[in-house]
Amino acid sequence: MDLLRSSVLTLIVFLPAVGSVIVALMPKEKEDLIKKFSIWWSVIPLLLTTWLAIDYAMNFLRGNQMAYQAKFAWIPSIGVNYHVGADGLSVPLLFLTALLTTLGLYYSARVIRKRVKEFFLLFLLLATGMFGVFVSLDLILFYVFWEIGLVPMYFLIGIWGNPKDRPQYAAIKFFLYTLAGSIFMLLAMIGVYLSTGTFDILDAAAKGVWLNAPMFATLSFWAFFIAFAIKVPSFPFHTWLPDAHTAAPTAGSVILAGVLLKLGAYGILRVLLSLFPGQFAQFGWIVALLGVIGIVYGAFVSLAQTDLKRLIAYSSVSHMGYIMLGIGAVGVALGMKNVAGAKESAAMAFNGASLQMFMHGIITGALFFLVGVIYERAHTRDLKVFGGLSAVVPVYYATMMFAGFASLGLPGLAGFWAEFFTFRGAFGIVPALAVIGVIGIVITAAYILYRIIQSLFLGEFDPKRWDHWTTVFGEHADGPTDMALFEKVTLWPLVILMVLLGLWPTPLLAFFNEASVNILSSLHF
């Protein structure tokens, strides 16, 4: 058991990379073998992350220990170590990554028809990059995994993206935006090393970064923030996201929304908040303000969309704004240590931001899968050509209702608790911004009900309105066909999680709450 605990994170991180190497060695003509192997190979990290969550809850949750640590010298000459670990913040995100990776590969096995070998190879390699970010406790190691995830997604968008949506343009825009942020991050990491003599996140946080040089601390803070804000993406760094989401293949959009956006938010909580609490207290209101602008702006732009996939892409800008509002509120609270209730509100805001990271992953992941379901049949995402589908595709209708209502924060579904905790915390710290942010909730309900539910499903269905429906396998159909078995298998685990976490969020909240208490305590708050 001790051996498994000391090696489990390394196994989770590098098993997908090993799988990608095995796929690379397979003959490209063996497409069925490549698909089956990739799916079953991805199940191993899923099982390991499930065991990790259970074991952590049973043995390490009290006190929120940084568990499963492995540390050894990697590049001793400059003090770089292979240092990994997991706590209540990272364990749920590891499970989310593994789940969406497996579901994305399973779904793609039925719909990807060109260059199959390369697609599954890159998808597995992408998983290694995502896992690595969530466990890295050394800044250089963090940076390496951060960059590893950039290249596979670039090719997934550029090669397998929808030709109608300028995939090459979207891919290069995504790459350049993220790479520009990475340059800022690398400079800030060098600054941390010059100040503390270490790249280790835990050691640097304990020593304090640029304590006697506030100007350098401020510059480092903003360099890290720009890198993470681009990845979130926070307003005004969001403009790459709609193009990338719209052009990406379905599974690529799921991973992009479900996991890759969370890397930025995770970086803010794990790196920026821990290393620069003083600057966070000083500039937290700017972070919260950008979050509120993202909430309202993203919601209004979503309401104006007629392309279903682009609508959901802009909804991610809005929903990631909740995370930024919660994180910003935590920063503001750090400067209110003597104010009654500030610590409790900060913990609530932290919990809300963390919950939103997980809940948005399962909800928006499901929504992008649902876009793929309808696009495989209609070959369009234009909401103006649909209508009346509730009578002919009831299973698809019911699944979309669950995902849509979860996205708008209906009580009893997963999205509600994330928004509740975020606003509960924000109202105690930045009440004016929280009031403005509530507008986003109202507009979210409008675009979910009006743009999605009404446009797709309500009214009378006219079979002549769209005369070249096909099945998911390409044969001509007289009208829309309901979800196939493989689509149900892909989507229903996410729907089940939406319901279970909506009715009983306590197990997930226990992870994030202990993380928030531990991190805030380490900041002497």
N, C-alpha and C positions, 0 to 999 in steps of 0.2 A: 504493500500500500504506500509506504514512504517513497519507494522508487517511482511509482506511478505519479504521485503528487509532485515529485521533483522534476519529472520529465513531461508532464501532461501538456503544459503550455507549448513546449517545443514541438511536441507531436502535433498539436492542433495547428500550429503555424506552418510547419514544413510538410505535413502530409499532402496538402493540395499541390505544393511545388513538386514533390516526388511524383504525384499523379500526372502532372503536366509533362514531366520528362518521359514517363511511361507512354503517354499518349503520343508524344513526339516520335517515339520509336515504333509505333504501330503503323502498318501499311495504311495509306489514306483510303484505299478501296474498302477497308473493313469498317464502314461507317457505323453499322449496327453495334459492332463490338466496341468501338470508341465511345458511342453514346452510353451503352450499358455500363461499361467500366467506369466512365466519369461519374455517372449517377451514383453507383454503389460505392465508389471510392469517396465521394463527398459525404456519404452517410456516416463514415467513420468519424470525422471531426464533429458531425452533428451528435453522435452518441457520446463522444468525449465531452463536448460542451454541456450536454444534458447531465452527465455524471458530475461534471465540474460544479454546476449550479446546485445539485443536490448535496454534494459533499461539502461545498462551501457553506450552504445553509445549515448543515448539521454540525459542522466542526469549527467554522471560522467567523460566522456572522456576528456573534457577540464581540463587540469591540472593533469590528470591521478591519481585521488584520489584512495586511498586504501579504497574501498567501501564495504558495506554489512558486516561490522565488527560485530562480537559477541565475547564478552570476559567475562569470569567469572572464579573464582578460581576453580581449579580442585584438586590439591594437595598443599594446602597452606603452609604446613610445609617446603616444599622445593621450593616454589615460582613457581610451575608449573600451568599454566592457560590453559583453553580451549579458544584459541584465533584464530579466523579464519577471513579471509578477501580475497578480490579479486581485482585485478587491470588489466590493459591492457595486462599484460604478462600472467596472469592465466586464464582470462575469455575465450579466444579462445581455450586454452588447455582443459578446462572443457567441452566445446562443443565437441571437437574432441573425448574426452574420452567417452562421452555419445553416440555419433554417432556410433563409432566403437563397443561399447558394445552392442548396440541394433542390429546392423547388424550382429555381431558375434553370438548372440543368435538366431537370425532369421535363419541364415545359418545353424547353428548347429542343429536346430530343425529337419532338413531334413536328416542330415548325421550321427548324433550321435545315435548309436543303443545299446550301452551297458552302464549300470549303469547311466541311464539318470538322475535320481534324484540327484545323487552326482555331476554330471557334472554341471548342471544348478545352483545348490546351491553354488558350488565353484566359478563359473563364476560371479555370483552376488556379492559374498563376495569380490572377486578381484576388482570389480568396486569401492567398498567402500574404499579400500586401495589407489587406484589411485586418486580418487576424493580428498581424505583427504590430500594427499601430496601437491596438487596444491592450497589448501586453508589454510594450516597451517601456523601460524605466531608465534608459540611457538616451540622451538627446540625439546622438548620431545614429543609433539603432532606430529610433523613432523616425528620423529623417529618411533613412534608407527604405524602410517599409512604406513610408508616405509616398516616396517616389516610385516604388515598385508598382503600386496600384495605378499610377498615372498612365503608363505605357499600354497595358492591356485594354484599358477602357478607351484609349485613343483609337486603337485598331478595331475594337468591337463597334464603335460608332462609325468609323470611317469606312469599314468594309461591309458590315452587315446592316448598316442603317438604311432607312427607307430612301430610295433614290429621289423621291419627290421632295424630300425635306433637306436637301443639300447636306448630306452626311459628312462630306469631307470638310466643308466650311465649319460645321458644328464641331467636328473632332479637333480641328486645329485651334478653334477658339477656346474650347475646353482645355486643351493642352497648354496654350500660351498663358491663359489666365492663371491656371494652377502653378505652372512653372514660375511665373513672375512672383507669385506669393511665396513659393519655395525659396527663391533667392533671398527675400526678406527674412524668412525663417532661418536660413543658414547663417546669415550675418548676425542675427540675434543669438543663435546658439554659440557662435564664436565669442560674442560678448559675454555670455554667461560663463564660459570657460575662463576668459580673461579675468573675470571678477572673482570667481570661486575656486578656480583650479580644477574643476571637475565637470564632466558632462552628465553625471548621474543626477536624475531629476530629484530624487529624495535627498541626496546629500546637498545639492545646490539650494534646495528649499530650506534645509536646516541651517545652512550657513548664511543665507540671505544674499541677494544679487544686487550689486551696485548700491550698497547701503549708504556709502559716503559720496556717491556721485549721482544725484537725482536726475541730471540731464541724460546721462547714459542709460539710467533705468527707464526713463520715459521713452527714449528712442527704441530701446529693446522691447519694451511693452508694445509699442505701436507696430514694430516690425513683425512680432509674433501675431499680433491681432490681425493685421492685414492678411497674412498667410491663412489664418484660420477663418477669417470672415469671408474670404473668397471661396473657400471650400464649403462653408455652411449652406448656401451663400447668403450673406447678409446684404441688405440694401446699403449702399449702391453698387455692391460688387456682384450682383446677381445676374447680370445680363447674359452670361454664358449658359445659364441653366435651361431656359426655355428651348433654345436651339438644340442643346445636347439631348434633352429629354425627348423632344419631338422626333429627332432623327434616329435615336438609338433603337436597336431591336428591343422587343418586349422585355426579355430578361435583363438586358443592359439597363433599361429604364428602372426596372425593379431594384437592381443592385445600386444604381446611382442614387435613387431616392431613399431606399431603405437603409443603406449602410454608408455609402461614400459621403453623403452630406453630414452624417453624424461624426465623421472623423474630425471635422472642423470644430464642432461643438465639444467633442470629447477633448480635443487639444486645448481649448480654452479652459475647461474645468481642470484637466490634469496638469497642464504645463503653466498656462498663463496665470491662473488664479493662485497656484502654489508658489510660483517664483516671484510674482509681482503683486502681492496683496496691497501694498501701499498705493501703487499706481492704479490698481483696480478700484480702490476706494475713491481715488481722485477722479477717475474717468468713467466710473461705472454708469453714471447718468447718460453718457454719450452712447454706451452700449445699449442701455435700455431704450433710449430714444430711437436708435436705429432699428431695434426690434419692433417697436410700435409702428414706425413708418413701414417696415416690411409687412407687418400684419395687415394694416389697412390698405396699403398699396397693392399687395399681392391679391387680396380679396377682391378689390374693385377691378383689377385687370382680369382676374379669373371670370368675373361676371360678364366681361365684354367679349370673351372668347367664343368662337363657334367650332373650333377644332377641339375635340374631346381630350386628346393627349396634351395639347398645349394648355388647356384649362387646368388639368391636374398638375402640370408642371408649375404654373403660376401659383396654384394652391400650395405647393411645397414652399414657395417663397413666403407665403403668408404663415404657414404653420411653423416654419423654422423661425419666424419672427417671435413666436411664443417662447422658444428656447432662449433667444437673445434677450427678450424682456426679463425672463427669470434670472438669467446669468447676470445681466446688468443690475437687477435689483439686489442680488447678492453683493455685488461690488459696492453699491451705494450703502448698503447696510454695514459694511466694514468700517465706514466712517461714522457710524451711529452707535458705537459700542455702549455708550451710556444711556441710550434711549430705551425706555421700557418696551419690551416686545420685539425689538429689532432682531435679536438672535433667532427667536422663533419664526419670524417672518422670513428671515434669510434662509432658514432650513426648509421652510415651505416652498420658497421660490426655487431653491436648488432641487428639491424633490420634483417640482413641477417641470423644470427644464429637463431633468433626467428621464422622467416618465414620458415626456413628449418625444424624446429621442427614440425610445422603444416603441411607443404606441404609433407614432408617425410611420415607423418602419413597417409595421404589419399592416396598417390601414392603407397607406399610399402604395405599398407593394401590391396589395390586393387590387387597388384601383388600376394600376398599370397592367396587371395581368388581365383585368376585365376589358381594358382597351384593346389588348391583343386578341381577346376572344372575338370581339365584334369586328375588328379589322380583318381577321382571317376570313371572315364570311362576306363582308360588304366591300372590302378594299377601299374604304373611305372612313374618315373620322369626323366628317362634316355633320354636325348636329342638325343642320337644316333639312337633311334628306331622310331622317328617321322619323319615328312616331308610331305609337300604338303597339310597341313590341311586348308589352306586358301580357298580352293575350296569347302570343305565339311562342315566347321563350320565357316561361314562368320561372325556371330555375335560375337563369341568368338575371332576371328581374329581381328575384329575392336576394341573390348574392350581392348585386349592386346596391340594393336598398340597405343591407347590413353595412357595407363598406361606406356608402355615402352618409348614412346617419351617424356612423362612428366618426367620420371625418368632421362633421359639423358639431360634434360634441354632445350627442343625445345621451342623457343619463341612462345607465344600464349597459352602455357600450364603452369600449376602451378609451376613446378620445376624451370623454367627459372628465376623467380624473386628472389627466395631464393639464387640461385647461383650468380645472378647479384649483389645483394646488398652485399653479403659476400665478393666477390672479389673486388667490388668497395671500400669497406671499408679497406680490407686487403692490396690492392695496395698502399693506402695512408699511411700505417703504417709499414707493413712488406713486401715490394715489392718482395724481393728475394723469400720468402716462397710462396707468391701468384703466382709467375711465375711457381714454381715447382708444385703447386697445380693444375694449369691448365692442366697438363698432365693427371690428373684424369678424366677431362671432356672428353678428346679424347678417353681414354681407355673405359670409360663408354659407349660412342657411339659404340665402337667396340663390347663390349659384348652384348649390347642390340640388335644391328643389326645382328651380326654374330651368337652369341650363342642362342639367343631367337627367333628373327624374322625369320632368315634364317633356323635354325634347325627345328623349329616347323611348319612353314607355307609355305615356298617356295619349289619349285621343284614339282615333280609329286607324287600324293598320290597313294600308293600301298596298297590296302586292305589286301593283304596277309602278309604284313610286320609285322603286329601286329594283331593276329587272335583271341584274346579273349577280344575285347572291350565289355564293359557293359554300360548300362544306369546308371544314378545316383541312381537308386533304385535297381540295382543288376541284372536285367534281361540281358540275352545275347543279343548283338546287332551285326549286320553284319559289322558295322563300327562306327566311332565316331559320336555321336549325338551332336547337337548344344546346347547352353545353355538353360536350363529349365527356366521357368518363375521365380521361386524363386531365381535362380542365377542372373537373370537380375535385379530383385528388390534389391538384395544385392549389386550389383556392380554399377549400373547406378547412384545412388546418389553420389558415389565417383567420377565417370567420369564427372558428371555435375559440381561438385566442381572443378575438375582439369581445366575444360574449363573456368568456370566463373572466378576463381581466376587467371587464366592465362591471360584472357582478361582484367579483372578489379580487380587488387589486392588492390585497395585503401581502401576499407572498413576494410579489415584485417590488412593492413599496418598501418592504423590509430591507432589501438589498440597497436601494438608493438612499433610504433614510439613514442607515448606518454609515454609508459613504459620506453623506452630507455632514453628519455630526462629526465624523472623524476629520474630514478635510477642514471644516470650519474651526474645529478645536486646535488643529495644527497651526492655524493662523492666529491663535490666541484670541479668538472671538467668543 
